[in-house]
Amino acid sequence: MKVSYDWLNEYLDLDVEPRDLAEKIARTSVDINDVYSLSDGLKKLVVGEVETCEPHPDSDHLHVCSVNVGEEEPLQIVCGAPNVAAGQKVIVALNGARIANNQKIKRGKIRGVESNGMLCALQEIGFSDRIAPKAYEDGIYILPDDAKPGESVFSYLGMDDTIIDTDVTPNRGDMLSIYGNVNDIAAFYNLKPHFKEVAVEENDDQATADLINAEISDKKIAPTYKLRVIKGVKIEDSPLWLQIRLWNSGIRPINNVVDVTNYVLLKYGQPLHSYDYDKLPSHDISVRHARADEKFVTLDDEEQTLNANDIVVVSGDQPVALAGTMGGQATAVSENTTTVALEAAIFDSVMVRKQARRLDLHSESSMRFERGINPATVETALNEAAQLISQLAGGTVTKGIVTGSEKPAESKDIELSLTKINHVLGTNLKMEDVTSVFDQLAFPNKLTSNDTVLVTVPARRWDISLPADLYEEVARIYGYDNLPESLPVMTRNHGGLSPRQRFIRATRHDFEGMGLNQAISYSLTTVDKAKQFQIDPVAEPMKLDFPMSSDHVATRMSIISGLLIDIAYNVARNVNNVALYEEGRVFIPRGGERPEEQEHVAGAITGQLLNNSWHITDQPVDFFQVKGMVERYLHNMGIAGKIEYVADHSREEMHPGRTANILIDGELVGFVGQVHPQTAKEYKVPETYVFELNLEQLMKAKEIENEYTPISKFPTITRDIALLVDTNVTNEEIVDLIKKRGGAFLKDVHLFDVYSGAHLSSGKKSLAYTLTYQDTNATLTEDQVNQAFDKVTKHLQEQLNAEIR
């Protein structure tokens, strides 16, 4: 909330600099985003009076103005604003002035006519479009008639006020109002706030109940609902003091009725809504749940489709407002409004939050309803708003308040033990210290024994309900910086990583060593994406009850979809060679309230692993490069057991001819392959290869025990063999058979050539291997190698029907 220092000073006798106050608030109450004045960085901006305004001789839209700025002679200034006219009081940037964005104004000529400054719009001196009044969107701002030429404009526009921008936490909804800030600041400076309740003058003889009725059947959705009626209003601009209060708080002034409701919202934290009484379909008002697919047009002129969880204010049975969120276009106050129905209510905070989030309609009102409303000031705010509308819009307030429901303002009694307070805070406070804190907070209290005190918490602090909450109040008012310091008690254990942590860290290092960059993607995604790329598919992902957006509604069951989104982001920005990996958790539903969390590692690669160079030609990544990475990783991690790569045609998101499941001793631990072209098109990525491994299973797998083996001093002998086999015979089958029948001296089998196509029979392929033999204790003879090689050849022919080429 943007808190005006001048506004605070209306209710407190502050003798502290604004920045010191902000620092105290940050240490005691809530965080501070910024402390600033709208005049920061600006200079030489003064009030000017336009004495004459003539058309520019060489332009159809420029004007040559003679402007009195309090000097001996008026200044000649060329201005292009369509609303400039003689007799106006305006904002003048003199020669050498600094305006928004540190822009310097210099004397110069515009189409041959000398200009000695600039007449400014609010946006040109730092006001954002969001808060500048709409009436001056396309022109300069007109100052009030009592502005004196030559004086600084800052005081006239409230730009010399200091704004303390607080970052209010959800539990301190009371700090979303000047009233709440004043009470809190008064507590830690031990001051007495001087609020004056505004008395409403009911000048109209007619009773409000004769004009409008409110019946709330479901008190849960609207615990408090009150209405007043103001007749004979005239809609026009608000006085400047009210506009200043609003734009310094980040709210755009609209008109004298709407501005009053926003002013009271900022003062008390009580949202109000004004209806054009004559536009209401009926004068019987209620609050109900919306009907499924019910349509409603909000103030921003957008049609909303509602559901049964939304709540609406209805006139008769026709919706006129989204309760606690936004009013309707059909009943909005306009320049023709003469009678205003004014609403003050408390709506169910959970329902308002769900409604605002689902419809993406977060407003100043919904923010406060979500965090809670002070029931003690609902009627106070309603009365003050009615009185201000009567004063500023010339209306008369009808007699009485129509109450549809009312939640009484109840205080809470909490008993505290001095011993417990000191134990929790580590202090040695006396009872008078504790009661003094509660006196500063204006919490009535009385001693019930030498060690206990009964504290009455007023309704304005609805965040306090437990003794622990009051311990915190004692700590922050006493001063966190006054609490005693002590070193934590620690055991002297040797630090180090657990085996799990070492495995995960080694996994990251291994893939980074292969040239992949680490990525971190969201753990929440859409339902469709959550179902894709699962290692061992399950039916449905776990869904969130209250997702933060439609793209984050389910927990991921695979990491690959997030990596493909990252690749698409890079490719869209002409980064075509992308190699990413991510180590993180996936969430597998197994029944019950919580999913099973598993550590996975996944990779996604597109383009080339190596950039082109004078000695490196184009080599796009392929299946075998990515499979080789997985093989190298499993080898480096010392995974024992039989590792198999089995072709898989069942994964819909993967290319059916370039995908393999990864098995260790027959157990599925992951997969590797190319993303199906159709899936790649959906993700807007080019040809991409991916893999994913379940680290939980890998961490459970047996590890290869490292053994020292001396390097043999005896030479090796090699034999090459080329085989013609059926296309369905895999390299793994051939290598397994060679190793099984190769004898004790066979050390290595290496595939060095694969060929299929022309010159071979249909359904055949040719594979060529190098077999390496070595004896660690003696030099092998040709006969020994030939016998072993012949044995291999024989079994290949018999068992795999191989033809030796």
Solvent accessible surface area in square Angstrom, and as a share of the most:
residue,aa,sasa,rsa
1,M,30,0.13
2,K,57,0.24
3,V,1,0.00
4,S,1,0.01
5,Y,29,0.11
6,D,65,0.33
7,W,0,0.00
8,L,0,0.00
9,N,54,0.28
10,E,84,0.38
11,Y,16,0.06
12,L,1,0.00
13,D,106,0.55
14,L,22,0.11
15,D,148,0.77
16,V,33,0.19
17,E,117,0.52
18,P,24,0.15
19,R,148,0.54
20,D,81,0.42
21,L,0,0.00
22,A,4,0.03
23,E,86,0.38
24,K,42,0.18
25,I,1,0.00
26,A,46,0.35
27,R,100,0.37
28,T,9,0.05
29,S,25,0.16
30,V,6,0.04
31,D,86,0.44
32,I,43,0.22
33,N,94,0.48
34,D,71,0.37
35,V,17,0.10
36,Y,49,0.19
37,S,17,0.11
38,L,33,0.17
39,S,22,0.14
40,D,85,0.44
41,G,66,0.63
42,L,21,0.11
43,K,101,0.43
44,K,96,0.41
45,L,3,0.02
46,V,19,0.11
47,V,0,0.00
48,G,0,0.00
49,E,52,0.23
50,V,1,0.00
51,E,86,0.38
52,T,65,0.38
53,C,32,0.19
54,E,103,0.46
55,P,101,0.63
56,H,6,0.03
57,P,112,0.71
58,D,91,0.47
59,S,19,0.13
60,D,143,0.74
61,H,100,0.45
62,L,22,0.11
63,H,43,0.19
64,V,25,0.14
65,C,2,0.01
66,S,29,0.18
67,V,0,0.00
68,N,40,0.20
69,V,6,0.04
70,G,53,0.51
71,E,100,0.45
72,E,172,0.77
73,E,126,0.56
74,P,57,0.36
75,L,34,0.17
76,Q,72,0.32
77,I,0,0.00
78,V,10,0.06
79,C,8,0.05
80,G,39,0.37
81,A,13,0.10
82,P,101,0.64
83,N,50,0.26
84,V,11,0.06
85,A,44,0.34
86,A,60,0.47
87,G,53,0.51
88,Q,35,0.16
89,K,23,0.10
90,V,0,0.00
91,I,0,0.00
92,V,0,0.00
93,A,0,0.00
94,L,27,0.14
95,N,51,0.26
96,G,15,0.15
97,A,0,0.00
98,R,69,0.25
99,I,5,0.02
100,A,18,0.14
101,N,150,0.77
102,N,104,0.53
103,Q,102,0.46
104,K,92,0.39
105,I,15,0.07
106,K,145,0.61
107,R,136,0.50
108,G,33,0.32
109,K,154,0.65
110,I,71,0.36
111,R,138,0.50
112,G,63,0.60
113,V,23,0.13
114,E,75,0.34
115,S,6,0.04
116,N,21,0.11
117,G,10,0.10
118,M,46,0.20
119,L,7,0.04
120,C,0,0.00
121,A,13,0.10
122,L,2,0.01
123,Q,43,0.19
124,E,62,0.28
125,I,0,0.00
126,G,41,0.40
127,F,6,0.02
128,S,55,0.35
129,D,96,0.50
130,R,155,0.57
131,I,13,0.06
132,A,1,0.01
133,P,9,0.06
134,K,127,0.54
135,A,80,0.62
136,Y,48,0.18
137,E,86,0.39
138,D,123,0.64
139,G,9,0.08
140,I,4,0.02
141,Y,7,0.03
142,I,44,0.22
143,L,4,0.02
144,P,44,0.28
145,D,128,0.66
146,D,109,0.56
147,A,1,0.01
148,K,123,0.52
149,P,38,0.24
150,G,32,0.31
151,E,76,0.34
152,S,53,0.34
153,V,0,0.00
154,F,37,0.15
155,S,72,0.47
156,Y,41,0.15
157,L,0,0.00
158,G,9,0.09
159,M,1,0.00
160,D,82,0.43
161,D,5,0.03
162,T,25,0.14
163,I,1,0.01
164,I,0,0.00
165,D,22,0.11
166,T,3,0.02
167,D,66,0.34
168,V,18,0.11
169,T,58,0.34
170,P,98,0.62
171,N,83,0.43
172,R,13,0.05
173,G,7,0.07
174,D,13,0.07
175,M,1,0.00
176,L,4,0.02
177,S,5,0.03
178,I,1,0.00
179,Y,46,0.17
180,G,6,0.06
181,N,0,0.00
182,V,0,0.00
183,N,25,0.13
184,D,5,0.02
185,I,0,0.00
186,A,3,0.03
187,A,0,0.00
188,F,17,0.07
189,Y,68,0.26
190,N,106,0.54
191,L,57,0.28
192,K,171,0.73
193,P,40,0.25
194,H,74,0.33
195,F,57,0.24
196,K,164,0.70
197,E,131,0.59
198,V,49,0.28
199,A,82,0.63
200,V,34,0.20
201,E,97,0.44
202,E,61,0.27
203,N,89,0.46
204,D,24,0.12
205,D,127,0.66
206,Q,67,0.30
207,A,36,0.28
208,T,1,0.00
209,A,75,0.58
210,D,106,0.55
211,L,28,0.14
212,I,5,0.02
213,N,60,0.31
214,A,4,0.03
215,E,116,0.52
216,I,4,0.02
217,S,108,0.70
218,D,55,0.28
219,K,109,0.46
220,K,128,0.54
221,I,1,0.00
222,A,0,0.00
223,P,32,0.20
224,T,2,0.01
225,Y,0,0.00
226,K,7,0.03
227,L,0,0.00
228,R,8,0.03
229,V,0,0.00
230,I,0,0.00
231,K,56,0.24
232,G,51,0.49
233,V,7,0.04
234,K,138,0.58
235,I,23,0.12
236,E,85,0.38
237,D,90,0.46
238,S,7,0.04
239,P,46,0.29
240,L,39,0.19
241,W,113,0.40
242,L,0,0.00
243,Q,19,0.08
244,I,24,0.12
245,R,34,0.12
246,L,0,0.00
247,W,4,0.01
248,N,4,0.02
249,S,10,0.06
250,G,8,0.08
251,I,19,0.10
252,R,44,0.16
253,P,8,0.05
254,I,89,0.45
255,N,15,0.08
256,N,0,0.00
257,V,0,0.00
258,V,38,0.22
259,D,1,0.00
260,V,0,0.00
261,T,8,0.05
262,N,31,0.16
263,Y,16,0.06
264,V,0,0.00
265,L,4,0.02
266,L,3,0.01
267,K,11,0.04
268,Y,17,0.06
269,G,11,0.10
270,Q,1,0.00
271,P,5,0.03
272,L,18,0.09
273,H,34,0.15
274,S,9,0.06
275,Y,3,0.01
276,D,5,0.03
277,Y,22,0.08
278,D,97,0.50
279,K,85,0.36
280,L,12,0.06
281,P,69,0.43
282,S,33,0.21
283,H,67,0.30
284,D,82,0.42
285,I,5,0.03
286,S,29,0.19
287,V,2,0.01
288,R,42,0.15
289,H,70,0.31
290,A,4,0.03
291,R,124,0.45
292,A,74,0.57
293,D,101,0.52
294,E,30,0.13
295,K,111,0.47
296,F,15,0.06
297,V,59,0.34
298,T,0,0.00
299,L,76,0.38
300,D,68,0.35
301,D,98,0.51
302,E,99,0.44
303,E,113,0.50
304,Q,21,0.10
305,T,57,0.33
306,L,2,0.01
307,N,44,0.23
308,A,60,0.46
309,N,99,0.51
310,D,1,0.01
311,I,0,0.00
312,V,0,0.00
313,V,1,0.00
314,V,3,0.02
315,S,1,0.01
316,G,38,0.37
317,D,78,0.40
318,Q,97,0.43
319,P,18,0.11
320,V,4,0.02
321,A,5,0.04
322,L,2,0.01
323,A,1,0.01
324,G,9,0.08
325,T,6,0.04
326,M,46,0.20
327,G,2,0.02
328,G,2,0.02
329,Q,80,0.35
330,A,77,0.60
331,T,3,0.02
332,A,20,0.16
333,V,19,0.11
334,S,36,0.23
335,E,144,0.64
336,N,122,0.63
337,T,3,0.02
338,T,69,0.40
339,T,18,0.10
340,V,0,0.00
341,A,0,0.00
342,L,0,0.00
343,E,12,0.05
344,A,0,0.00
345,A,1,0.01
346,I,15,0.08
347,F,7,0.03
348,D,25,0.13
349,S,39,0.25
350,V,72,0.42
351,M,31,0.14
352,V,0,0.00
353,R,73,0.27
354,K,69,0.29
355,Q,2,0.01
356,A,0,0.00
357,R,99,0.36
358,R,110,0.40
359,L,24,0.12
360,D,113,0.58
361,L,16,0.08
362,H,113,0.50
363,S,31,0.20
364,E,66,0.30
365,S,26,0.17
366,S,1,0.00
367,M,61,0.27
368,R,5,0.02
369,F,8,0.03
370,E,38,0.17
371,R,66,0.24
372,G,18,0.17
373,I,14,0.07
374,N,10,0.05
375,P,25,0.15
376,A,54,0.42
377,T,10,0.06
378,V,2,0.01
379,E,72,0.32
380,T,25,0.15
381,A,0,0.00
382,L,0,0.00
383,N,24,0.12
384,E,4,0.02
385,A,0,0.00
386,A,0,0.00
387,Q,8,0.03
388,L,21,0.11
389,I,0,0.00
390,S,14,0.09
391,Q,110,0.49
392,L,40,0.20
393,A,5,0.04
394,G,58,0.56
395,G,5,0.05
396,T,49,0.29
397,V,0,0.00
398,T,0,0.00
399,K,95,0.40
400,G,33,0.32
401,I,45,0.23
402,V,15,0.08
403,T,60,0.35
404,G,13,0.12
405,S,6,0.04
406,E,103,0.46
407,K,101,0.43
408,P,84,0.53
409,A,53,0.41
410,E,120,0.54
411,S,62,0.40
412,K,61,0.26
413,D,93,0.48
414,I,13,0.07
415,E,98,0.44
416,L,4,0.02
417,S,31,0.20
418,L,27,0.13
419,T,89,0.52
420,K,94,0.40
421,I,0,0.00
422,N,26,0.13
423,H,139,0.62
424,V,73,0.42
425,L,28,0.14
426,G,46,0.44
427,T,19,0.11
428,N,141,0.72
429,L,13,0.06
430,K,127,0.54
431,M,22,0.10
432,E,110,0.49
433,D,56,0.29
434,V,0,0.00
435,T,24,0.14
436,S,50,0.32
437,V,8,0.05
438,F,0,0.00
439,D,93,0.48
440,Q,45,0.20
441,L,7,0.04
442,A,65,0.50
443,F,2,0.01
444,P,82,0.52
445,N,39,0.20
446,K,129,0.55
447,L,104,0.52
448,T,67,0.39
449,S,56,0.36
450,N,149,0.77
451,D,50,0.26
452,T,31,0.18
453,V,0,0.00
454,L,44,0.22
455,V,0,0.00
456,T,34,0.20
457,V,0,0.00
458,P,29,0.18
459,A,12,0.09
460,R,38,0.14
461,R,5,0.02
462,W,73,0.26
463,D,38,0.20
464,I,1,0.01
465,S,65,0.42
466,L,106,0.53
467,P,54,0.34
468,A,60,0.47
469,D,34,0.18
470,L,0,0.00
471,Y,23,0.09
472,E,88,0.40
473,E,6,0.02
474,V,0,0.00
475,A,4,0.03
476,R,9,0.03
477,I,17,0.09
478,Y,76,0.29
479,G,7,0.07
480,Y,100,0.38
481,D,100,0.52
482,N,86,0.44
483,L,41,0.21
484,P,81,0.51
485,E,170,0.76
486,S,107,0.69
487,L,165,0.82
488,P,100,0.63
489,V,154,0.89
490,M,153,0.68
491,T,109,0.63
492,R,243,0.89
493,N,123,0.63
494,H,190,0.85
495,G,78,0.75
496,G,73,0.70
497,L,62,0.31
498,S,49,0.32
499,P,97,0.61
500,R,94,0.34
501,Q,91,0.41
502,R,129,0.47
503,F,25,0.10
504,I,22,0.11
505,R,123,0.45
506,A,41,0.32
507,T,0,0.00
508,R,88,0.32
509,H,112,0.50
510,D,28,0.14
511,F,0,0.00
512,E,77,0.35
513,G,70,0.67
514,M,44,0.20
515,G,50,0.48
516,L,3,0.02
517,N,95,0.49
518,Q,81,0.36
519,A,13,0.10
520,I,151,0.77
521,S,21,0.13
522,Y,153,0.58
523,S,44,0.29
524,L,41,0.20
525,T,15,0.09
526,T,33,0.19
527,V,35,0.20
528,D,103,0.53
529,K,59,0.25
530,A,1,0.01
531,K,73,0.31
532,Q,32,0.14
533,F,2,0.01
534,Q,10,0.04
535,I,12,0.06
536,D,104,0.54
537,P,94,0.59
538,V,41,0.23
539,A,88,0.68
540,E,80,0.36
541,P,8,0.05
542,M,47,0.21
543,K,115,0.49
544,L,59,0.30
545,D,124,0.64
546,F,101,0.42
547,P,40,0.25
548,M,105,0.47
549,S,49,0.31
550,S,92,0.59
551,D,86,0.44
552,H,30,0.13
553,V,30,0.17
554,A,0,0.00
555,T,17,0.10
556,R,13,0.05
557,M,2,0.01
558,S,3,0.02
559,I,0,0.00
560,I,0,0.00
561,S,5,0.03
562,G,12,0.12
563,L,0,0.00
564,L,0,0.00
565,I,83,0.42
566,D,36,0.19
567,I,0,0.00
568,A,19,0.15
569,Y,129,0.49
570,N,41,0.21
571,V,34,0.19
572,A,78,0.60
573,R,133,0.49
574,N,130,0.67
575,V,71,0.41
576,N,93,0.47
577,N,66,0.34
578,V,9,0.05
579,A,15,0.11
580,L,19,0.09
581,Y,0,0.00
582,E,6,0.02
583,E,13,0.06
584,G,13,0.12
585,R,110,0.40
586,V,0,0.00
587,F,35,0.14
588,I,14,0.07
589,P,29,0.18
590,R,143,0.52
591,G,58,0.56
592,G,69,0.66
593,E,166,0.74
594,R,186,0.68
595,P,30,0.19
596,E,72,0.32
597,E,69,0.31
598,Q,16,0.07
599,E,13,0.06
600,H,4,0.02
601,V,0,0.00
602,A,0,0.00
603,G,0,0.00
604,A,0,0.00
605,I,1,0.00
606,T,1,0.01
607,G,23,0.22
608,Q,28,0.12
609,L,56,0.28
610,L,114,0.57
611,N,110,0.56
612,N,92,0.47
613,S,52,0.34
614,W,234,0.82
615,H,118,0.53
616,I,46,0.24
617,T,114,0.66
618,D,95,0.49
619,Q,108,0.48
620,P,90,0.57
621,V,7,0.04
622,D,58,0.30
623,F,31,0.13
624,F,151,0.63
625,Q,51,0.23
626,V,0,0.00
627,K,42,0.18
628,G,28,0.27
629,M,17,0.07
630,V,0,0.00
631,E,74,0.33
632,R,124,0.45
633,Y,0,0.00
634,L,0,0.00
635,H,115,0.51
636,N,73,0.38
637,M,27,0.12
638,G,17,0.16
639,I,6,0.03
640,A,23,0.18
641,G,43,0.41
642,K,108,0.46
643,I,51,0.26
644,E,39,0.18
645,Y,38,0.15
646,V,68,0.39
647,A,71,0.55
648,D,13,0.07
649,H,133,0.60
650,S,91,0.58
651,R,25,0.09
652,E,151,0.68
653,E,30,0.14
654,M,2,0.01
655,H,44,0.20
656,P,61,0.38
657,G,59,0.56
658,R,105,0.38
659,T,6,0.04
660,A,7,0.05
661,N,25,0.13
662,I,0,0.00
663,L,35,0.17
664,I,12,0.06
665,D,101,0.52
666,G,50,0.49
667,E,97,0.43
668,L,50,0.25
669,V,4,0.02
670,G,0,0.00
671,F,0,0.00
672,V,0,0.00
673,G,0,0.00
674,Q,10,0.05
675,V,1,0.01
676,H,58,0.26
677,P,74,0.46
678,Q,100,0.44
679,T,10,0.06
680,A,7,0.05
681,K,148,0.63
682,E,111,0.50
683,Y,20,0.07
684,K,163,0.69
685,V,12,0.07
686,P,61,0.39
687,E,89,0.40
688,T,0,0.00
689,Y,5,0.02
690,V,0,0.00
691,F,0,0.00
692,E,0,0.00
693,L,0,0.00
694,N,13,0.07
695,L,0,0.00
696,E,33,0.15
697,Q,40,0.18
698,L,1,0.01
699,M,49,0.22
700,K,166,0.70
701,A,24,0.18
702,K,165,0.70
703,E,122,0.55
704,I,94,0.47
705,E,141,0.63
706,N,151,0.77
707,E,145,0.65
708,Y,192,0.73
709,T,101,0.59
710,P,86,0.54
711,I,169,0.86
712,S,23,0.15
713,K,176,0.75
714,F,46,0.19
715,P,80,0.50
716,T,70,0.41
717,I,34,0.17
718,T,72,0.42
719,R,52,0.19
720,D,93,0.48
721,I,7,0.03
722,A,30,0.23
723,L,0,0.00
724,L,21,0.10
725,V,0,0.00
726,D,52,0.27
727,T,72,0.42
728,N,121,0.62
729,V,16,0.09
730,T,67,0.39
731,N,63,0.32
732,E,54,0.24
733,E,83,0.37
734,I,0,0.00
735,V,27,0.16
736,D,61,0.31
737,L,16,0.08
738,I,0,0.00
739,K,122,0.52
740,K,145,0.62
741,R,71,0.26
742,G,0,0.00
743,G,45,0.44
744,A,91,0.70
745,F,64,0.27
746,L,25,0.12
747,K,103,0.44
748,D,74,0.38
749,V,20,0.11
750,H,101,0.45
751,L,58,0.29
752,F,101,0.42
753,D,69,0.36
754,V,90,0.51
755,Y,88,0.33
756,S,68,0.44
757,G,48,0.46
758,A,70,0.54
759,H,181,0.81
760,L,27,0.14
761,S,75,0.48
762,S,117,0.76
763,G,44,0.42
764,K,53,0.22
765,K,34,0.15
766,S,6,0.04
767,L,4,0.02
768,A,10,0.07
769,Y,0,0.00
770,T,30,0.17
771,L,0,0.00
772,T,27,0.16
773,Y,1,0.00
774,Q,32,0.14
775,D,21,0.11
776,T,67,0.39
777,N,124,0.64
778,A,45,0.35
779,T,80,0.46
780,L,9,0.05
781,T,74,0.43
782,E,98,0.44
783,D,96,0.50
784,Q,72,0.32
785,V,2,0.01
786,N,59,0.30
787,Q,130,0.58
788,A,18,0.14
789,F,35,0.14
790,D,88,0.45
791,K,103,0.44
792,V,1,0.01
793,T,23,0.13
794,K,113,0.48
795,H,31,0.14
796,L,0,0.00
797,Q,82,0.36
798,E,112,0.50
799,Q,95,0.42
800,L,31,0.15
801,N,107,0.55
802,A,8,0.06
803,E,101,0.45
804,I,58,0.30
805,R,151,0.55
